[in-house]
């Protein structure tokens, strides 16, 4: 039991664009928050984290802090080995932030943080063996095994997004080609739309004009919206996404046989447009189709706050250790 039952924890979502901090109650409610653009240097990032927490401590009693980081951590969650959109490289982040704040600190991978939030307060409550697919710019994933986060021997499991599914396919930022996330992500939706636009003549639309003139201004949400209007380029891109999501679900089910597969990340906001069709495809693609139980496939409940809520809850364990 905590000596300070009225105190709260802070969860920080440290992304490549924004740094967000929220005061989270034991009921999983965000009761106050602060944010800032993510600083680009190590020193500025660490001081930015300290500043946001200090602001929140002026208004609330805080007993611990959790950091949700989009990057590779060591198995003990002490070191950020590499984060593609953050400046840390082999940095003992937990120790550094603990020293700056003089508070207990918990460090966790962003997908694991989101999964824990959904497990404690969201769509995965009371489910002990399940998988999160966090689909946004890329694919993050978490395996929950008997109510515990499974990390693998070196802390990087599972990396479904970087399984090659198309030999010699689209180049991936990881250095390989044909990775799943190059075909099944928000970024992949735009790539598929561009390929479709280049492959055949299509009527002019707002989407096609933006793709030709400013493709970097287009994201997956734009493609989904255009597909709802029946724009052929967008419809083809969404059909490709659904195909590959069905394949991804089948891979997860065949390898891990979970009770639940939860679809999170930014793409999940549009789940009503694709999830039923992708689930139907996956049901016919697994080994033993028609003769085995299927995992439930549902969208996440906590949205973009799942990581903050989850890592704040994980931080309670270090507060009472």
PADRENPA-105415 format. One record per atom (N, C-alpha, C, O): x, y, z; residue in one letter. Coordinates in steps of 0.1 Angstrom, whole numbers, plus 5000, padded with zeros to 4 digits. Example, Ala and Ser with C-alpha at 12.3 -4.5 7.8 and 13.67 -1.06 7.14 Angstrom:
513249435078a 512349555078a 513249675078a 514249675085a 512849785071s 513749895071s 512950005079s 513450115080s 
***
This chain:
500849885000x 500050005000x 500950125000x 501950135007x 500450234993x 501250354992x 500950435005x 499950425011x 502050495010x 501850585022x 501150705019x 500650785028x 500950735006x 500250855001x 499150824992x 499250844980x 498050764997x 496950714988x 496250824980x 495650794970x 496350944984x 495751054976x 496651104965x 496151194957x 497851064965x 498751114955x 498551044941x 497950934941x 499051104931x 498851054917x 500251034911x 501251064917x 500150974899x 501450954891x 501251034878x 500151074874x 502451064872x 502451134859x 502951044849x 503850964851x 502251044838x 502650964826x 503051064815x 502351154812x 504251034809x 504751114798x 504751034785x 505350924785x 504151084775x 504151024762x 505251104754x 504951214750x 506351044751x 507451104745x 507551064730x 508150964727x 506951144722x 506851114708x 507851194700x 508451294705x 507951164687x 508851244679x 508451384676x 509251474672x 507151414677x 506551544674x 506251624687x 506651734688x 505551554696x 505051624708x 505451544721x 505651424721x 505651624731x 505951564745x 504751604753x 504451724756x 504051494758x 502851524766x 502951454779x 503451344781x 502451534789x 502551484803x 501151494809x 500451594808x 500651384816x 499351394822x 499451334837x 500051234839x 498651404845x 498451354859x 497351244858x 496251274854x 497651124863x 496651014861x 496350964875x 497150934883x 495050954877x 494550894890x 494550744890x 494850684880x 494350684902x 494350534903x 493250474895x 493250354892x 492250554891x 491150504883x 491450514868x 490550484860x 492650564865x 493050574851x 492450704844x 492450704832x 492150804852x 491650924846x 492751034845x 493451044855x 492851104834x 493751214833x 493151334839x 492151384833x 493651384849x 493051494856x 493651634853x 493151734857x 494851634847x 495551754843x 496651714833x 497151604834x 496951804824x 498051774815x 498751894810x 498252004811x 499951874804x 500751974798x 501351914786x 501451794784x 501752004776x 502451954764x 503352054759x 503252174762x 504352014750x 505252104743x 505752024731x 505751904731x 506252094721x 506952024710x 508151954715x 508852004724x 508451834710x 509551754715x 510851824711x 511151844699x 511651854721x 513051914719x 513851814711x 513651694711x 514851874704x 515651794695x 517051754700x 517651664694x 517451804711x 518751764717x 518551694730x 517451704736x 519451614734x 519351534746x 519051624758x 518151604766x 519951724760x 519751814771x 518451884772x 517751894782x 517951934760x 516752004760x 515551914762x 514551954769x 515651784757x 514551694760x 514451654774x 513351654780x 515551634781x 515551594795x 515051714804x 514351694813x 515451834800x 515051944808x 513551974805x 512852024814x 513051944793x 511651964789x 510851874798x 509751904803x 511251744799x 510551644807x 510451694822x 509351694828x 511551744827x 511651794841x 510651914842x 510051924853x 510652004832x 509852124833x 508352084834x 507652144842x 507951994825x 506451964825x 506051894838x 505051924843x 506951814843x 506551744856x 506551844867x 505651844876x 507551934867x 507552044877x 506252124877x 505752164888x 505852164865x 504552234864x 503452164870x 502652224878x 503352034868x 502251954873x 502351934888x 501351924895x 503551924893x 503751904908x 503352024916x 503052014927x 503352144909x 502952264916x 501452254920x 500952314929x 500652174911x 499252174913x 498752044919x 497652034924x 499651934919x 499151804923x 500251734931x 501451744928x 499851654941x 500851564948x 501151444939x 500351374935x 502451434935x 502951334926x 503851234933x 504751274940x 503551104931x 504451004938x 505450934929x 506350874934x 505150944916x 506150874907x 505850924893x 504750984890x 506750894884x 506650934870x 506950824860x 507850744863x 506150804850x 506350704840x 506650774826x 506050874823x 507650714819x 508050764806x 507750664795x 508350554796x 506850694786x 506550614775x 507350654763x 507150764758x 508250574758x 509250614748x 509050524735x 508950404736x 509050594724x 509050524711x 510450484707x 511150564700x 510950374712x 512250334709x 512650194715x 511750134721x 513850154713x 514250024718x 514850044732x 515750124734x 514349964742x 514849964756x 515649834759x 515449734752x 516449844769x 516949714774x 515949634782x 514949694786x 516149504785x 515049434791x 514749484805x 513549454810x 515649554812x 515349604825x 514649734825x 514349794836x 514449794813x 513749924811x 514550034819x 513950114826x 515850034817x 516650134823x 517250234812x 517450344814x 517550174800x 518350244790x 517550254777x 516850154773x 517550364771x 517050384757x 518150354748x 519050434746x 518150234741x 519250194732x 519150284720x 520250334715x 517950294714x 517850374701x 516350414700x 515450334702x 516150534696x 514850584693x 514950664680x 515550774680x 514350624669x 514550684656x 514250834656x 514750904648x 513250874664x 512751014663x 513151094675x 512651204677x 514051044684x 514451104696x 516051104696x 516651024690x 516651194704x 518051204704x 518851104713x 520051104712x 518151024721x 518850934730x 519450824722x 518850764713x 520650784726x 521350674720x 522150604732x 523150664737x 521750484735x 522450414746x 522450494759x 523350494767x 521350564762x 521250654773x 520550594785x 519550534784x 521150614798x 520550564810x 519450654814x 519550724824x 518350654807x 517350764808x 516650754822x 516350854828x 516350634826x 515650624839x 516450684850x 515950764859x 517750654851x 518650714861x 518750864860x 518650934870x 518850914848x 518951054845x 517751134850x 517851234857x 516551084846x 515351154849x 515051144864x 514451234870x 515351034870x 515251014884x 516051124892x 515551184901x 517251144887x 518151244893x 517551384892x 517651464901x 517051414880x 516451554877x 515251574886x 515051694890x 514351474888x 513151504894x 513151464909x 512251514917x 514051384914x 514051334927x 512751264930x 512151274941x 512251184920x 511051104922x 511350964915x 512250954907x 510650864920x 510750734913x 510350744899x 509350814896x 511050674890x 510750684875x 510650544869x 511450464872x 509650524861x 509450404854x 509650434839x 508950524834x 510450354832x 510650374817x 509950254810x 510050134814x 509250284799x 508650174792x 508450214777x 508450324773x 508450104768x 508250124754x 506850174752x 505950144760x 506650254741x 505350314739x 504250214736x 503150234742x 504450114728x 503450014726x 503049944738x 501949914741x 504049904746x 503849834759x 503049924769x 502149874776x 503350054769x 502650144777x 501150154773x 500250144782x 500950164760x 499550164756x 498850034759x 497650034763x 499549924757x 498849794760x 498549784774x 497449734778x 499449824783x 499149824797x 497949904801x 497049864809x 497850024795x 496650104797x 495350034793x 494350044800x 495349974781x 494149904777x 493849784786x 492749744788x 494949714791x 494749604800x 494149644813x 493349574818x 494549754818x 494049794831x 492749874830x 491849854839x 492549954820x 491350044820x 490550034807x 489550104806x 491049964797x 490349974783x 489849844778x 489149764786x 490049824765x 489349714758x 489849574762x 489249474758x 491049564769x 491649434772x 491449404787x 492249314792x 490649464794x 490449434808x 490049284809x 489149234802x 490649224819x 490349084823x 490748984812x 490248864812x 491649024802x 492148934792x 493648914795x 494349014795x 494048794797x 495448774801x 496448744790x 497648764791x 495948684779x 496748644768x 496248714755x 495248664749x 496948814751x 496448894739x 497548974733x 498648984738x 497249034721x 498249104714x 497649244710x 496549254706x 498549344712x 498149474706x 498949504693x 500149484693x 498249544683x 498849594671x 498549744671x 497449784668x 499549824673x 499449974673x 499850024659x 501050024656x 498850054651x 499150084637x 498950234635x 497850294637x 500050304632x 500150444629x 501050474618x 500850414607x 502150554620x 503150574610x 503750434607x 504050414595x 503950354616x 504450214614x 503550124622x 502350144624x 504150004626x 503349914635x 504249884647x 505349834646x 503649914659x 504149874671x 503349754676x 502249734672x 503949674685x 503149554690x 503549524704x 504749554708x 502649464711x 502849414724x 502249274726x 501149254721x 502949184732x 502349054736x 502149054751x 503149064758x 500949034755x 500649014769x 500448864772x 499548804766x 501348804781x 501348664783x 501048644798x 501848674807x 499848584801x 499448564815x 499548694823x 499948694835x 499048804817x 498948934824x 500249004826x 500349104833x 501348954819x 502649024819x 503049064805x 502748994796x 503849174804x 504349214792x 505549124788x 506449104796x 505449054776x 506548974772x 507549054764x 507149124754x 508749044767x 509849134761x 510849054753x 511549114745x 510948924754x 511948854747x 513248854755x 513348924766x 514248794750x 515548784757x 516248914758x 516948944768x 516049004748x 516849124748x 515949254748x 516449364745x 514649234751x 513849354752x 513149404740x 512549514741x 513249344728x 512749404716x 511449334711x 510949374700x 511049224717x 509849154711x 508549224714x 508449304724x 507549204705x 507549144692x 507649254681x 506949354683x 508349234671x 508449324660x 507749274647x 508349254637x 506449264648x 505649224637x 505749314625x 505749274613x 505849444628x 505949544617x 507149524607x 507049564596x 508149454612x 509349434604x 509549294599x 510649254597x 508449214599x 508549084592x 508349114577x 507449174573x 509349064569x 509249084554x 508049004549x 508048884551x 507149064542x 506048994536x 506049004521x 505348924514x 506849094515x 506949104501x 508449094497x 509149194499x 508948984492x 510348974488x 510749094479x 510149114468x 511849164483x 512349274475x 511349394474x 511349464464x 510449404483x 509349504482x 509749644486x 510949674485x 508849714491x 509049854494x 510249874504x 510249794514x 511149964503x 512149984513x 511550034526x 510650104526x 512249984537x 511750024550x 512850094557x 514050084554x 512450184567x 513450264574x 514350174583x 515450214587x 513950044585x 514749954593x 515949904585x 516849844591x 515949924572x 517049874564x 516649754555x 517349724546x 515549694558x 515049584550x 514149624540x 513849744539x 513649534532x 512649564521x 511449474523x 511549364528x 510249524520x 509049444520x 508449424534x 507749324536x 508849504544x 508249484557x 506749504558x 506249584550x 506149434567x 504649444568x 504249584570x 503249624564x 504949664578x 504449804581x 504549894568x 503950004568x 505249854558x 505349934545x 504049904537x 503849974527x 503249814541x 501949774534x 500749794543x 499649794538x 500949804556x 499849804566x 500049904577x 500349874588x 499950034573x 500150144582x 499550274576x 499150274565x 499550374584x 499050504579x 499950554567x 499450604557x 501250534569x 502250564559x 502050484546x 502150534535x 501750354548x 501550264537x 500250304529x 500250284517x 499250354535x 498050404528x 498450514518x 497950504506x 499350604522x 499750704513x 500550654502x 500450684490x 501550564505x 502350494495x 501550424485x 501750434473x 500550344489x 499650274480x 498850364471x 498650344460x 498450484477x 497650574469x 498550634458x 498150654447x 499850664461x 500750724452x 501050614441x 501050654429x 501150494444x 501450384434x 500250374425x 500350354413x 499050374431x 497850364423x 497750484413x 497350464402x 498050604418x 497950724410x 498850714398x 498550754387x 500050654400x 501050644390x 500750534380x 501250524369x 499950434384x 499750314376x 498650334365x 498550254356x 497750434367x 496650444358x 496150584358x 496450664367x 495350624348x 494750754347x 493550764357x 492650674356x 493450864365x 492350884374x 491851024373x 492551114370x 490551044376x 489951174376x 490551264386x 490951214397x 490651394384x 491251484393x 490351504405x 489151504404x 490951514417x 490251534429x 491151604439x 492351634436x 490651644450x 491451714460x 492651624464x 493751664466x 492351494466x 493351394470x 494451384459x 495651394462x 494051364447x 495051344436x 495851464434x 497051454432x 495251584435x 496051704434x 497051714445x 498251754443x 496651684458x 497651694469x 498751584467x 499851614471x 498351464463x 499351364461x 500451404451x 501551374453x 499951474440x 500951514430x 501751624434x 502951634432x 501151724441x 501851854444x 502551844458x 503751894459x 501951784468x 502451784481x 502151654488x 501451654498x 502851544484x 502551414490x 502851404505x 502151334512x 503751484509x 504051484524x 502951544532x 502951524544x 502051614526x 500951674534x 499751574535x 498751604542x 499851454529x 498751364529x 499051254540x 500251204540x 498051214548x 498251104557x 497151004556x 496251024547x 497250904564x 496250794563x 494850834565x 493950784558x 494650934574x 493250984576x 492651044564x 491451034561x 493551124556x 493051184544x 492651074534x 491651084527x 493350964533x 493050854524x 491750784528x 490950764519x 491550764541x 490350704545x 489150794542x 488150744537x 489250924544x 488151014541x 487851014526x 486651014523x 488851014518x 488651014504x 487950884499x 487150884490x 488350774505x 487850644502x 486350644505x 485550584497x 485950704516x 484450714519x 483650794509x 482450774507x 484350874501x 483750954490x 483850874477x 483350924467x 484450754477x 484450674465x 485550714456x 485550664444x 486550784460x 487650824451x 488450694448x 488950634457x 488650664435x 489250534431x 490650514437x 491050404441x 491450624437x 492850604442x 492850564457x 493550484461x 491950634464x 491850604479x 491250474481x 491650394490x 490250434474x 489550304475x 490650194473x 490650094481x 491450204463x 492450104460x 493450094472x 493849984475x 493850204477x 494750214488x 494250144500x 494850064507x 492950174503x 492350104515x 492149954513x 492249884522x 491749914501x 491649774498x 492949704500x 493049594505x 494049764496x 495449704499x 495649694514x 496149594519x 495349804521x 495549804536x 494749694542x 495249624551x 493549674538x 492649574544x 493249434541x 493249344550x 493749414529x 494349284525x 495549254535x 495549144540x 496349354537x 497549324545x 497249324560x 497949244567x 496249394564x 495849374578x 495349234581x 495549174591x 494549184571x 494049044572x 495248944573x 495148854581x 496248974565x 497448884566x 498148904579x 498548804585x 498249024584x 498949044597x 498148974608x 498848914617x 496848984608x 496048914619x 496248764618x 496348704628x 496348714606x 496548564605x 497948524610x 498048424616x 498948604607x 500248574612x 500248574627x 500748484634x 499648674633x 499648684648x 498848564654x 499348504663x 497748534648x 496948414653x 497648284651x 497648204660x 498348264640x 499048134638x 500248124647x 500448014652x 500948224650x 502148214658x 501848214673x 502448144680x 500848294677x 500648314692x 499348264697x 499248244709x 498348244689x 497048194693x 496448264705x 496148204715x 496348404703x 495848484715x 494348474716x 493648434707x 493848514727x 492348534729x 491848654723x 490648654718x 492648754722x 492248884717x 493348954709x 494548944713x 493049014698x 493949104691x 493349244691x 492249264686x 494049334697x 493549474698x 494249564688x 495449564687x 493449634681x 493949734671x 493949874677x 492949924679x 495149924679x 495350054684x 496050144674x 496250114663x 496650254679x 497350354671x 496450444663x 495150424664x 496950534656x 496150644649x 495150584639x 494150644638x 495550474633x 494650414622x 493350364629x 492350354622x 493450324641x 492250264648x 491050364649x 489950324650x 491350494647x 490250594647x 489250564635x 488050604636x 489750504625x 488950474613x 488550324612x 488250274601x 488550254624x 488350114623x 487050064618x 486949964612x 486050154619x 484750114614x 484750094599x 483850034593x 485750154592x 485850144578x 486550024572x 486449994561x 487249954581x 488149844576x 488149724585x 488449614579x 487849734597x 488149614606x 487249494603x 487749384604x 485949514601x 485149394598x 485649314586x 485749194586x 485949394575x 486449324563x 487749254565x 488049144560x 488649324572x 489949264575x 489849134584x 490549044582x 488949144593x 488749024602x 488148914594x 488548794596x 487248934584x 486748834576x 487848764568x 487848644566x 488748844562x 489848794555x 490748704563x 491148594559x 491048754575x 491948684584x 491348544588x 492048454589x 490048544590x 489348424594x 489548314584x 489548194588x 489748344571x 489948244561x 491348214558x 491648134550x 492248294564x 493748274561x 494448194572x 495648164569x 493948174583x 494748104594x 494747954591x 493947904584x 495747894597x 495847744596x 494647684603x 494347724614x 494047584597x 492847524603x 491647614603x 490747594611x 491547704593x 490347794592x 489047714592x 488947614584x 488147754600x 486847684601x 486847574611x 485747524614x 487947544617x 488047424626x 488647464639x 489047374647x 488847594642x 489547634654x 488847764659x 488347844651x 488947794672x 488447914677x 489248034672x 490548024670x 488648144669x 489348264665x 489448364676x 488548374684x 490648434676x 490648544686x 489748654683x 489448674671x 489148724693x 488448844690x 489348954685x 490448964689x 488849034675x 489549144670x 488749264672x 487649284666x 489249364680x 488449484684x 489449604684x 490649584684x 488849724683x 489649844683x 489849884698x 489049854706x 490949954700x 491350004714x 490350114718x 489650174710x 490250134731x 489250224737x 489850354741x 489150454741x 491150354745x 491750474752x 492350574742x 492750684746x 492450544729x 492950634719x 494350674722x 495150594727x 494650804719x 495950854720x 496450874734x 497650904737x 495550854744x 495950874758x 496450734764x 496850734776x 496350624757x 496550494763x 498050484769x 498150434779x 498950544761x 500350534766x 500650604779x 501250554788x 500050734780x 500250814792x 499550734804x 500150734815x 498350694802x 497650624812x 498350494817x 498450474829x 498750414807x 499450294810x 500750314818x 500950244828x 501550394813x 502950414819x 502750484833x 503550454842x 501750564835x 501450624848x 501050514858x 501450524869x 500250424853x 499950314862x 501050224865x 501250174876x 501950194855x 503150114858x 504050184868x 504750114875x 504050314867x 504950394877x 504550374891x 505350394900x 503250334894x 502850304908x 503650194914x 503850204926x 504150104906x 504849994912x 506250044917x 506749984927x 506850134911x 508150184916x 507850284927x 508750314935x 506650344928x 506350444939x 506350364952x 506650424962x 505850244952x 505650164964x 506750064967x 506749994977x 507750054958x 508849954959x 509649984971x 510649904974x 
***
